[in-house]
């Protein structure tokens, strides 16, 4: 009999096949499918580790309710530039907090995909950790109050800071220097408590 973890993995792989079909006709993957891929992978990880949960779904400020009552928000990102930095600087980016809205999650899971929705890197943050992010003002993204950009390398991060220092927060710099500390695999057990 197939376990729950492998069912989530099959659903994730089905979206990758759909992405390939979109590419064949010159279409991009709709953003909601990128987000769904991230949620499926996180649920696969949780199920595989024996962490009980319920899917929340919708736009309620979190995606997953853990058995212990803790709320998990999953955010997903493809590699991008968004015109904020020099063209050769790429990052995975997530809005952490929207202006005027309170955070309704206990944990934030950020999933970073390559352009093929493959090779995911999954990062886990507590609410307290993400609230350390300084507020930002980005004219193009007026509703974003706090954000996280994870750059491909420290050299790219330094280039981004030099180009646009007002939008890369001290907290983001610290996270980029210590990405390994936030890897899901290294700290998933905090979700149990």
JOBELUR-V466033 format. One record per residue. N is the residue number from 1. RES is the residue in one letter. PHI is phi in degrees with one decimal (NA if undefined). PSI is psi as a letter, one per 20 degrees, with the letter a starting at -180 (* if undefined). NEAR is the number of other ideal C-beta (glycine too) atoms within 8 Angstrom. Layout:
# JOBELUR-V466033
n = (N | N)
res = (RES | RES)
phi = (PHI | PHI)
psi = (PSI | PSI)
near = (NEAR | NEAR)
This chain:
# JOBELUR-V466033
n = (1 | 2 | 3 | 4 | 5 | 6 | 7 | 8 | 9 | 10 | 11 | 12 | 13 | 14 | 15 | 16 | 17 | 18 | 19 | 20 | 21 | 22 | 23 | 24 | 25 | 26 | 27 | 28 | 29 | 30 | 31 | 32 | 33 | 34 | 35 | 36 | 37 | 38 | 39 | 40 | 41 | 42 | 43 | 44 | 45 | 46 | 47 | 48 | 49 | 50 | 51 | 52 | 53 | 54 | 55 | 56 | 57 | 58 | 59 | 60 | 61 | 62 | 63 | 64 | 65 | 66 | 67 | 68 | 69 | 70 | 71 | 72 | 73 | 74 | 75 | 76 | 77 | 78 | 79 | 80 | 81 | 82 | 83 | 84 | 85 | 86 | 87 | 88 | 89 | 90 | 91 | 92 | 93 | 94 | 95 | 96 | 97 | 98 | 99 | 100 | 101 | 102 | 103 | 104 | 105 | 106 | 107 | 108 | 109 | 110 | 111 | 112 | 113 | 114 | 115 | 116 | 117 | 118 | 119 | 120 | 121 | 122 | 123 | 124 | 125 | 126 | 127 | 128 | 129 | 130 | 131 | 132 | 133 | 134 | 135 | 136 | 137 | 138 | 139 | 140 | 141 | 142 | 143 | 144 | 145 | 146 | 147 | 148 | 149 | 150 | 151 | 152 | 153 | 154 | 155 | 156 | 157 | 158 | 159 | 160 | 161 | 162 | 163 | 164 | 165 | 166 | 167 | 168 | 169 | 170 | 171 | 172 | 173 | 174 | 175 | 176 | 177 | 178 | 179 | 180 | 181 | 182 | 183 | 184 | 185 | 186 | 187 | 188 | 189 | 190 | 191 | 192 | 193)
res = (X | X | X | X | X | X | X | X | X | X | X | X | X | X | X | X | X | X | X | X | X | X | X | X | X | X | X | X | X | X | X | X | X | X | X | X | X | X | X | X | X | X | X | X | X | X | X | X | X | X | X | X | X | X | X | X | X | X | X | X | X | X | X | X | X | X | X | X | X | X | X | X | X | X | X | X | X | X | X | X | X | X | X | X | X | X | X | X | X | X | X | X | X | X | X | X | X | X | X | X | X | X | X | X | X | X | X | X | X | X | X | X | X | X | X | X | X | X | X | X | X | X | X | X | X | X | X | X | X | X | X | X | X | X | X | X | X | X | X | X | X | X | X | X | X | X | X | X | X | X | X | X | X | X | X | X | X | X | X | X | X | X | X | X | X | X | X | X | X | X | X | X | X | X | X | X | X | X | X | X | X | X | X | X | X | X | X | X | X | X | X | X | X)
phi = (NA | -75.3 | -83.9 | -63.1 | -57.4 | -71.2 | -66.2 | -65.4 | -64.6 | -61.6 | -65.1 | -60.6 | -64.2 | -63.2 | -68.2 | -63.1 | -64.5 | -62.9 | -59.2 | -63.1 | -65.3 | -59.4 | -61.0 | -62.6 | -108.1 | 75.1 | -105.8 | -89.8 | -71.9 | -60.6 | -53.8 | -63.0 | -72.5 | -62.8 | -61.8 | -63.6 | -57.3 | -61.6 | -61.9 | -61.7 | -65.9 | -65.9 | -63.7 | -60.5 | -62.4 | -61.6 | -61.4 | -65.1 | -98.3 | 77.1 | -90.5 | -78.0 | -157.3 | -127.1 | -76.9 | -92.0 | 69.7 | 73.6 | -113.6 | -85.8 | 94.0 | -156.3 | -109.4 | -133.7 | -106.2 | -76.7 | -57.9 | -81.8 | 89.9 | -74.9 | -108.0 | -119.8 | -103.0 | -111.2 | -124.2 | -126.8 | -147.7 | -89.3 | -66.7 | -152.1 | -129.4 | 60.9 | 72.2 | -87.7 | -134.7 | -53.5 | -54.3 | -82.7 | -94.0 | -118.6 | -152.8 | -101.1 | -134.5 | -138.8 | -78.2 | -90.3 | -140.3 | -93.8 | -56.6 | 79.4 | -121.2 | -85.3 | -76.3 | -110.9 | -112.8 | -97.9 | -135.9 | -116.0 | -111.2 | -108.4 | -109.1 | -107.8 | -108.5 | -83.5 | -64.5 | -96.2 | 60.2 | -118.3 | 47.7 | -67.7 | -117.3 | -117.6 | -120.4 | -124.2 | -129.4 | -82.7 | -59.2 | -62.3 | -66.0 | -71.2 | -69.6 | -72.9 | -63.3 | -70.7 | -66.3 | -125.8 | -122.2 | -122.2 | -50.6 | -72.4 | -124.4 | -60.4 | -82.7 | -78.9 | -101.3 | -133.3 | -148.4 | -134.8 | -114.5 | -104.3 | -87.7 | -62.8 | -150.9 | -66.3 | -63.8 | -66.9 | -61.7 | -61.5 | -64.3 | -64.2 | -62.6 | -63.3 | -73.5 | -144.5 | -63.4 | -74.6 | -109.4 | -106.1 | -79.0 | -60.0 | -63.2 | -61.3 | -60.7 | -63.4 | -63.5 | -61.2 | -73.4 | -129.9 | -50.9 | -55.4 | -63.7 | -103.2 | -62.6 | -52.5 | -59.4 | -84.3 | -139.8 | -57.2 | -65.3 | -64.5 | -71.5 | -79.6 | -105.7)
psi = (q | p | r | g | g | h | g | h | g | g | g | g | h | h | h | g | h | g | g | h | g | g | h | h | j | k | q | q | p | q | h | h | h | g | g | h | g | g | g | g | g | g | h | g | g | g | g | h | j | k | o | q | r | q | p | g | r | a | l | j | i | q | h | p | o | q | h | j | i | q | p | p | p | p | q | q | q | r | p | r | g | j | j | h | r | q | h | i | o | q | r | p | q | p | p | g | p | q | p | j | p | q | p | j | r | h | q | p | p | p | p | o | q | a | i | j | k | a | l | q | p | p | q | p | q | r | g | h | g | h | i | i | p | q | q | q | o | o | h | h | m | h | i | p | g | q | r | p | p | o | q | h | r | h | g | h | g | h | g | g | g | g | g | m | h | i | i | o | r | h | g | g | g | g | g | h | i | k | g | h | h | j | p | g | h | i | j | h | i | i | i | i | *)
near = (2 | 4 | 8 | 6 | 10 | 9 | 9 | 13 | 10 | 8 | 9 | 12 | 8 | 8 | 13 | 12 | 8 | 10 | 12 | 8 | 8 | 10 | 8 | 6 | 6 | 4 | 6 | 4 | 10 | 6 | 6 | 6 | 11 | 14 | 11 | 9 | 16 | 15 | 13 | 13 | 13 | 16 | 12 | 13 | 12 | 13 | 13 | 8 | 7 | 5 | 11 | 5 | 12 | 5 | 8 | 10 | 5 | 4 | 3 | 7 | 9 | 11 | 10 | 15 | 10 | 13 | 6 | 6 | 6 | 9 | 14 | 17 | 12 | 12 | 12 | 13 | 13 | 10 | 11 | 9 | 9 | 6 | 4 | 9 | 9 | 7 | 4 | 6 | 12 | 9 | 14 | 13 | 11 | 10 | 11 | 11 | 12 | 8 | 8 | 3 | 7 | 3 | 10 | 8 | 11 | 7 | 14 | 14 | 15 | 14 | 16 | 12 | 17 | 8 | 6 | 8 | 13 | 7 | 6 | 11 | 8 | 14 | 13 | 13 | 11 | 9 | 11 | 6 | 7 | 14 | 9 | 7 | 13 | 8 | 6 | 11 | 6 | 10 | 5 | 7 | 8 | 7 | 7 | 12 | 9 | 14 | 13 | 12 | 11 | 12 | 12 | 6 | 6 | 8 | 6 | 13 | 12 | 8 | 12 | 16 | 10 | 6 | 9 | 9 | 7 | 6 | 9 | 11 | 10 | 6 | 9 | 12 | 11 | 8 | 11 | 12 | 7 | 8 | 10 | 6 | 7 | 11 | 12 | 11 | 6 | 8 | 10 | 12 | 6 | 9 | 12 | 6 | 5)
